[in-house]
Amino acid sequence: MLERARAGAAEGLWIQAERQSGGRGRLGRTWESPSGNLFASTLVRLRAGDPPASTLAFVAALAVYDTVAPYLADKAPQLKWPNDVLVEGKKLCGMLLERYEDAVIVGIGINIAAAPDIPGREVTCLHDAGAPKSLDAAMLVGELAQKFQHICDEWRNKPISNTLDKWQRNAHKTGTEIKISREGANHLTGTFIGIDINGSLKIRTNDGAVQVIHAGDVEIVRNIEE
């Protein structure tokens, strides 16, 4: 997709891989690619007046949420900052956004048929979470592309608060106890109090201070229900 972007490919292009030999996650981590799962990337061309490019992470998260939720009627997914999708607290998908000039490449991996073994993380797949065994990547990618386009249009044409509010309605609740791991910095724990207009995470630490987090890995320590 990066090669296509450099060559001038238009927004809306999707590329799906049946298998990957060099999948990557955040911070250069290896992304396992078991057969039967969805591996796809799309391209967004930034325009004058668009919201911050970083907020496309919320577009991607919402697109995946809206795509998989109908297949999990009794197990509603939950979003975790900024763009993880969880089912019963287990990671269902991974996303990676990379920018090249005015192009943002959105890579999305969804566990459909297999849940990779990732040390220290609970992982699930759609089939294990109750989705029909007939559901496959070829079926899901078309739905994902439609959902992504719809939410991307809203992101671009409506106030960014519309996208962020929708994300927060489907995410871990205000008051959830979380831990943030940051590269080269001390870990932070606190309670989730929301996200700001740029999509940054806001937490209240144990001493009552409010901190704004722009990057880091979030772990839910204690979930709550409203």
Short mmCIF file of the C-alpha atoms (twelve columns), coordinates in Angstrom:
data_MODEL
# 
_entry.id   MODEL 
# 
loop_
_atom_site.group_PDB 
_atom_site.id 
_atom_site.type_symbol 
_atom_site.label_atom_id 
_atom_site.label_alt_id 
_atom_site.label_comp_id 
_atom_site.label_asym_id 
_atom_site.label_seq_id 
_atom_site.Cartn_x 
_atom_site.Cartn_y 
_atom_site.Cartn_z 
_atom_site.pdbx_PDB_model_num 
ATOM 1   C CA . MET A 1   0.000   0.000   0.000  1 
ATOM 2   C CA . LEU A 2   2.901   2.331   0.705  1 
ATOM 3   C CA . GLU A 3   4.197   1.744   -2.820 1 
ATOM 4   C CA . ARG A 4   0.732   2.498   -4.221 1 
ATOM 5   C CA . ALA A 5   0.498   5.653   -2.113 1 
ATOM 6   C CA . ARG A 6   3.848   6.896   -3.394 1 
ATOM 7   C CA . ALA A 7   2.645   6.221   -6.942 1 
ATOM 8   C CA . GLY A 8   -0.427  8.409   -6.415 1 
ATOM 9   C CA . ALA A 9   -3.149  5.868   -5.562 1 
ATOM 10  C CA . ALA A 10  -6.485  7.442   -4.682 1 
ATOM 11  C CA . GLU A 11  -8.232  7.343   -1.325 1 
ATOM 12  C CA . GLY A 12  -10.488 4.356   -0.824 1 
ATOM 13  C CA . LEU A 13  -8.171  1.689   -2.204 1 
ATOM 14  C CA . TRP A 14  -8.171  -1.555  -0.200 1 
ATOM 15  C CA . ILE A 15  -5.606  -4.346  -0.344 1 
ATOM 16  C CA . GLN A 16  -6.272  -7.686  1.343  1 
ATOM 17  C CA . ALA A 17  -3.659  -10.368 1.960  1 
ATOM 18  C CA . GLU A 18  -4.574  -14.029 2.343  1 
ATOM 19  C CA . ARG A 19  -1.380  -14.523 4.307  1 
ATOM 20  C CA . GLN A 20  1.455   -12.352 5.615  1 
ATOM 21  C CA . SER A 21  5.083   -13.180 6.147  1 
ATOM 22  C CA . GLY A 22  6.102   -9.836  7.644  1 
ATOM 23  C CA . GLY A 23  3.146   -8.449  9.537  1 
ATOM 24  C CA . ARG A 24  3.972   -5.614  11.947 1 
ATOM 25  C CA . GLY A 25  2.302   -4.215  15.008 1 
ATOM 26  C CA . ARG A 26  2.915   -1.038  16.985 1 
ATOM 27  C CA . LEU A 27  6.489   -0.169  17.931 1 
ATOM 28  C CA . GLY A 28  7.827   -2.686  15.415 1 
ATOM 29  C CA . ARG A 29  6.280   -5.673  17.170 1 
ATOM 30  C CA . THR A 30  5.644   -8.855  15.206 1 
ATOM 31  C CA . TRP A 31  2.039   -9.347  14.104 1 
ATOM 32  C CA . GLU A 32  1.108   -13.029 13.909 1 
ATOM 33  C CA . SER A 33  -0.901  -13.901 10.812 1 
ATOM 34  C CA . PRO A 34  -2.677  -17.275 11.147 1 
ATOM 35  C CA . SER A 35  -4.499  -18.507 8.057  1 
ATOM 36  C CA . GLY A 36  -8.183  -17.611 7.942  1 
ATOM 37  C CA . ASN A 37  -7.892  -14.199 9.598  1 
ATOM 38  C CA . LEU A 38  -8.354  -10.815 7.915  1 
ATOM 39  C CA . PHE A 39  -5.304  -8.756  6.945  1 
ATOM 40  C CA . ALA A 40  -6.134  -5.589  5.019  1 
ATOM 41  C CA . SER A 41  -5.004  -2.013  4.481  1 
ATOM 42  C CA . THR A 42  -6.731  1.051   3.124  1 
ATOM 43  C CA . LEU A 43  -5.611  4.523   2.117  1 
ATOM 44  C CA . VAL A 44  -6.846  7.921   3.301  1 
ATOM 45  C CA . ARG A 45  -5.675  11.106  1.564  1 
ATOM 46  C CA . LEU A 46  -5.584  14.025  3.977  1 
ATOM 47  C CA . ARG A 47  -7.294  17.209  2.804  1 
ATOM 48  C CA . ALA A 48  -7.229  20.794  3.986  1 
ATOM 49  C CA . GLY A 49  -9.577  21.162  6.917  1 
ATOM 50  C CA . ASP A 50  -9.507  17.488  7.926  1 
ATOM 51  C CA . PRO A 51  -9.341  16.675  11.652 1 
ATOM 52  C CA . PRO A 52  -5.933  15.623  13.057 1 
ATOM 53  C CA . ALA A 53  -4.619  12.556  11.227 1 
ATOM 54  C CA . SER A 54  -4.161  10.764  14.549 1 
ATOM 55  C CA . THR A 55  -7.931  10.686  15.040 1 
ATOM 56  C CA . LEU A 56  -8.243  8.272   12.113 1 
ATOM 57  C CA . ALA A 57  -7.391  5.644   14.735 1 
ATOM 58  C CA . PHE A 58  -10.890 6.173   16.134 1 
ATOM 59  C CA . VAL A 59  -12.410 5.886   12.654 1 
ATOM 60  C CA . ALA A 60  -10.696 2.519   12.207 1 
ATOM 61  C CA . ALA A 61  -11.794 1.301   15.646 1 
ATOM 62  C CA . LEU A 62  -15.414 2.267   15.034 1 
ATOM 63  C CA . ALA A 63  -15.410 0.656   11.590 1 
ATOM 64  C CA . VAL A 64  -14.230 -2.651  13.058 1 
ATOM 65  C CA . TYR A 65  -16.677 -2.359  15.953 1 
ATOM 66  C CA . ASP A 66  -19.637 -1.777  13.629 1 
ATOM 67  C CA . THR A 67  -18.496 -4.619  11.357 1 
ATOM 68  C CA . VAL A 68  -18.108 -7.329  13.989 1 
ATOM 69  C CA . ALA A 69  -20.823 -6.360  16.506 1 
ATOM 70  C CA . PRO A 70  -23.738 -7.881  14.506 1 
ATOM 71  C CA . TYR A 71  -21.988 -11.265 14.604 1 
ATOM 72  C CA . LEU A 72  -21.618 -11.114 18.411 1 
ATOM 73  C CA . ALA A 73  -25.166 -10.419 19.529 1 
ATOM 74  C CA . ASP A 74  -24.734 -11.753 23.077 1 
ATOM 75  C CA . LYS A 75  -21.154 -10.521 23.534 1 
ATOM 76  C CA . ALA A 76  -20.994 -6.821  22.783 1 
ATOM 77  C CA . PRO A 77  -17.469 -5.699  21.834 1 
ATOM 78  C CA . GLN A 78  -15.736 -2.971  23.801 1 
ATOM 79  C CA . LEU A 79  -13.292 -0.384  22.508 1 
ATOM 80  C CA . LYS A 80  -10.042 0.299   24.366 1 
ATOM 81  C CA . TRP A 81  -8.029  3.450   23.800 1 
ATOM 82  C CA . PRO A 82  -7.138  4.277   21.169 1 
ATOM 83  C CA . ASN A 83  -8.208  1.563   18.705 1 
ATOM 84  C CA . ASP A 84  -8.279  -1.892  20.267 1 
ATOM 85  C CA . VAL A 85  -11.457 -3.957  19.969 1 
ATOM 86  C CA . LEU A 86  -12.066 -6.384  22.817 1 
ATOM 87  C CA . VAL A 87  -14.586 -9.175  23.348 1 
ATOM 88  C CA . GLU A 88  -15.007 -10.208 26.985 1 
ATOM 89  C CA . GLY A 89  -11.752 -8.398  27.707 1 
ATOM 90  C CA . LYS A 90  -9.813  -10.304 25.034 1 
ATOM 91  C CA . LYS A 91  -8.100  -8.637  22.074 1 
ATOM 92  C CA . LEU A 92  -9.885  -9.287  18.782 1 
ATOM 93  C CA . CYS A 93  -7.948  -7.149  16.338 1 
ATOM 94  C CA . GLY A 94  -4.935  -4.939  15.781 1 
ATOM 95  C CA . MET A 95  -4.447  -1.730  13.814 1 
ATOM 96  C CA . LEU A 96  -1.464  0.258   12.636 1 
ATOM 97  C CA . LEU A 97  -1.596  3.722   11.057 1 
ATOM 98  C CA . GLU A 98  1.387   5.068   9.125  1 
ATOM 99  C CA . ARG A 99  1.716   8.388   7.321  1 
ATOM 100 C CA . TYR A 100 3.542   9.252   4.118  1 
ATOM 101 C CA . GLU A 101 3.117   12.923  3.130  1 
ATOM 102 C CA . ASP A 102 -0.670  13.380  2.657  1 
ATOM 103 C CA . ALA A 103 -1.380  9.640   2.732  1 
ATOM 104 C CA . VAL A 104 -2.374  7.702   5.834  1 
ATOM 105 C CA . ILE A 105 -2.196  3.935   5.481  1 
ATOM 106 C CA . VAL A 106 -4.583  2.167   7.832  1 
ATOM 107 C CA . GLY A 107 -3.653  -1.461  8.437  1 
ATOM 108 C CA . ILE A 108 -6.282  -3.661  10.101 1 
ATOM 109 C CA . GLY A 109 -6.012  -7.251  11.278 1 
ATOM 110 C CA . ILE A 110 -9.079  -9.064  12.627 1 
ATOM 111 C CA . ASN A 111 -8.925  -12.497 14.219 1 
ATOM 112 C CA . ILE A 112 -11.682 -14.468 12.534 1 
ATOM 113 C CA . ALA A 113 -10.738 -18.145 12.599 1 
ATOM 114 C CA . ALA A 114 -7.734  -18.220 14.933 1 
ATOM 115 C CA . ALA A 115 -6.467  -16.412 18.012 1 
ATOM 116 C CA . PRO A 116 -2.659  -16.100 18.030 1 
ATOM 117 C CA . ASP A 117 -0.808  -17.022 21.207 1 
ATOM 118 C CA . ILE A 118 0.606   -13.714 22.500 1 
ATOM 119 C CA . PRO A 119 2.523   -13.880 25.797 1 
ATOM 120 C CA . GLY A 120 0.955   -11.692 28.451 1 
ATOM 121 C CA . ARG A 121 -2.208  -10.966 26.450 1 
ATOM 122 C CA . GLU A 122 -5.622  -12.562 26.274 1 
ATOM 123 C CA . VAL A 123 -6.643  -12.941 22.639 1 
ATOM 124 C CA . THR A 124 -9.790  -14.234 20.967 1 
ATOM 125 C CA . CYS A 125 -11.247 -14.674 17.482 1 
ATOM 126 C CA . LEU A 126 -14.739 -14.225 16.066 1 
ATOM 127 C CA . HIS A 127 -15.403 -17.955 15.737 1 
ATOM 128 C CA . ASP A 128 -14.472 -18.586 19.374 1 
ATOM 129 C CA . ALA A 129 -16.599 -15.615 20.444 1 
ATOM 130 C CA . GLY A 130 -19.720 -17.091 18.860 1 
ATOM 131 C CA . ALA A 131 -19.716 -15.809 15.277 1 
ATOM 132 C CA . PRO A 132 -20.879 -18.284 12.597 1 
ATOM 133 C CA . LYS A 133 -18.145 -20.640 11.440 1 
ATOM 134 C CA . SER A 134 -19.142 -19.742 7.866  1 
ATOM 135 C CA . LEU A 135 -17.890 -16.179 8.387  1 
ATOM 136 C CA . ASP A 136 -14.611 -15.653 6.559  1 
ATOM 137 C CA . ALA A 137 -12.255 -12.841 5.575  1 
ATOM 138 C CA . ALA A 138 -13.685 -12.487 2.075  1 
ATOM 139 C CA . MET A 139 -17.127 -11.797 3.540  1 
ATOM 140 C CA . LEU A 140 -15.897 -9.447  6.234  1 
ATOM 141 C CA . VAL A 141 -13.588 -7.211  4.183  1 
ATOM 142 C CA . GLY A 142 -16.414 -5.829  2.037  1 
ATOM 143 C CA . GLU A 143 -18.462 -4.936  5.092  1 
ATOM 144 C CA . LEU A 144 -15.426 -3.379  6.740  1 
ATOM 145 C CA . ALA A 145 -14.722 -1.222  3.686  1 
ATOM 146 C CA . GLN A 146 -18.300 0.081   3.678  1 
ATOM 147 C CA . LYS A 147 -18.303 0.863   7.391  1 
ATOM 148 C CA . PHE A 148 -14.916 2.557   7.170  1 
ATOM 149 C CA . GLN A 149 -16.013 4.779   4.279  1 
ATOM 150 C CA . HIS A 150 -19.193 5.816   6.092  1 
ATOM 151 C CA . ILE A 151 -17.404 6.691   9.336  1 
ATOM 152 C CA . CYS A 152 -14.557 8.392   7.469  1 
ATOM 153 C CA . ASP A 153 -17.096 10.604  5.678  1 
ATOM 154 C CA . GLU A 154 -18.589 11.561  9.057  1 
ATOM 155 C CA . TRP A 155 -15.101 12.217  10.455 1 
ATOM 156 C CA . ARG A 156 -14.401 14.579  7.575  1 
ATOM 157 C CA . ASN A 157 -17.766 16.320  7.209  1 
ATOM 158 C CA . LYS A 158 -19.066 16.584  10.774 1 
ATOM 159 C CA . PRO A 159 -17.460 17.977  13.935 1 
ATOM 160 C CA . ILE A 160 -14.727 15.634  15.197 1 
ATOM 161 C CA . SER A 161 -16.635 15.448  18.490 1 
ATOM 162 C CA . ASN A 162 -19.225 13.324  16.663 1 
ATOM 163 C CA . THR A 163 -16.649 10.577  15.997 1 
ATOM 164 C CA . LEU A 164 -15.023 10.818  19.427 1 
ATOM 165 C CA . ASP A 165 -18.375 10.739  21.240 1 
ATOM 166 C CA . LYS A 166 -19.413 7.628   19.329 1 
ATOM 167 C CA . TRP A 167 -16.100 5.988   20.218 1 
ATOM 168 C CA . GLN A 168 -16.534 6.811   23.892 1 
ATOM 169 C CA . ARG A 169 -20.076 5.387   23.978 1 
ATOM 170 C CA . ASN A 170 -18.650 2.020   22.964 1 
ATOM 171 C CA . ALA A 171 -15.435 2.151   25.006 1 
ATOM 172 C CA . HIS A 172 -14.367 1.426   28.577 1 
ATOM 173 C CA . LYS A 173 -16.526 3.516   30.893 1 
ATOM 174 C CA . THR A 174 -15.591 6.640   32.777 1 
ATOM 175 C CA . GLY A 175 -14.107 5.538   36.093 1 
ATOM 176 C CA . THR A 176 -12.468 2.416   34.696 1 
ATOM 177 C CA . GLU A 177 -9.125  1.780   36.381 1 
ATOM 178 C CA . ILE A 178 -6.359  1.590   33.778 1 
ATOM 179 C CA . LYS A 179 -2.594  1.270   33.540 1 
ATOM 180 C CA . ILE A 180 -0.576  3.025   30.833 1 
ATOM 181 C CA . SER A 181 2.806   1.719   29.732 1 
ATOM 182 C CA . ARG A 182 4.914   4.286   27.884 1 
ATOM 183 C CA . GLU A 183 8.156   3.642   26.072 1 
ATOM 184 C CA . GLY A 184 11.054  5.067   28.051 1 
ATOM 185 C CA . ALA A 185 8.795   6.434   30.799 1 
ATOM 186 C CA . ASN A 186 7.333   5.309   34.092 1 
ATOM 187 C CA . HIS A 187 4.053   3.436   34.046 1 
ATOM 188 C CA . LEU A 188 0.961   5.344   35.127 1 
ATOM 189 C CA . THR A 189 -2.180  4.107   36.804 1 
ATOM 190 C CA . GLY A 190 -5.382  5.995   37.275 1 
ATOM 191 C CA . THR A 191 -9.031  6.204   36.336 1 
ATOM 192 C CA . PHE A 192 -10.265 6.960   32.853 1 
ATOM 193 C CA . ILE A 193 -12.068 10.321  32.691 1 
ATOM 194 C CA . GLY A 194 -12.442 10.720  28.926 1 
ATOM 195 C CA . ILE A 195 -10.631 11.866  25.801 1 
ATOM 196 C CA . ASP A 196 -9.954  15.394  24.612 1 
ATOM 197 C CA . ILE A 197 -10.820 16.944  21.238 1 
ATOM 198 C CA . ASN A 198 -7.597  15.561  19.741 1 
ATOM 199 C CA . GLY A 199 -8.345  12.035  20.954 1 
ATOM 200 C CA . SER A 200 -5.727  12.069  23.712 1 
ATOM 201 C CA . LEU A 201 -6.468  9.980   26.798 1 
ATOM 202 C CA . LYS A 202 -7.288  11.725  30.067 1 
ATOM 203 C CA . ILE A 203 -6.796  10.008  33.408 1 
ATOM 204 C CA . ARG A 204 -6.990  11.003  37.041 1 
ATOM 205 C CA . THR A 205 -4.061  9.597   39.011 1 
ATOM 206 C CA . ASN A 206 -4.223  8.472   42.621 1 
ATOM 207 C CA . ASP A 207 -3.078  11.897  43.844 1 
ATOM 208 C CA . GLY A 208 -6.017  13.563  42.099 1 
ATOM 209 C CA . ALA A 209 -4.005  15.096  39.252 1 
ATOM 210 C CA . VAL A 210 -5.319  14.971  35.678 1 
ATOM 211 C CA . GLN A 211 -2.858  13.779  33.063 1 
ATOM 212 C CA . VAL A 212 -3.248  13.812  29.286 1 
ATOM 213 C CA . ILE A 213 -1.679  10.841  27.502 1 
ATOM 214 C CA . HIS A 214 -0.794  11.101  23.821 1 
ATOM 215 C CA . ALA A 215 0.747   7.642   23.343 1 
ATOM 216 C CA . GLY A 216 1.075   4.414   25.293 1 
ATOM 217 C CA . ASP A 217 -0.280  0.909   25.791 1 
ATOM 218 C CA . VAL A 218 -3.411  0.763   27.925 1 
ATOM 219 C CA . GLU A 219 -4.289  -2.148  30.174 1 
ATOM 220 C CA . ILE A 220 -7.677  -2.319  31.855 1 
ATOM 221 C CA . VAL A 221 -7.037  -3.100  35.521 1 
ATOM 222 C CA . ARG A 222 -10.665 -3.002  36.693 1 
ATOM 223 C CA . ASN A 223 -13.601 -2.550  34.378 1 
ATOM 224 C CA . ILE A 224 -16.885 -1.067  35.534 1 
ATOM 225 C CA . GLU A 225 -20.396 -1.115  34.175 1 
ATOM 226 C CA . GLU A 226 -22.712 1.855   34.131 1 
# 
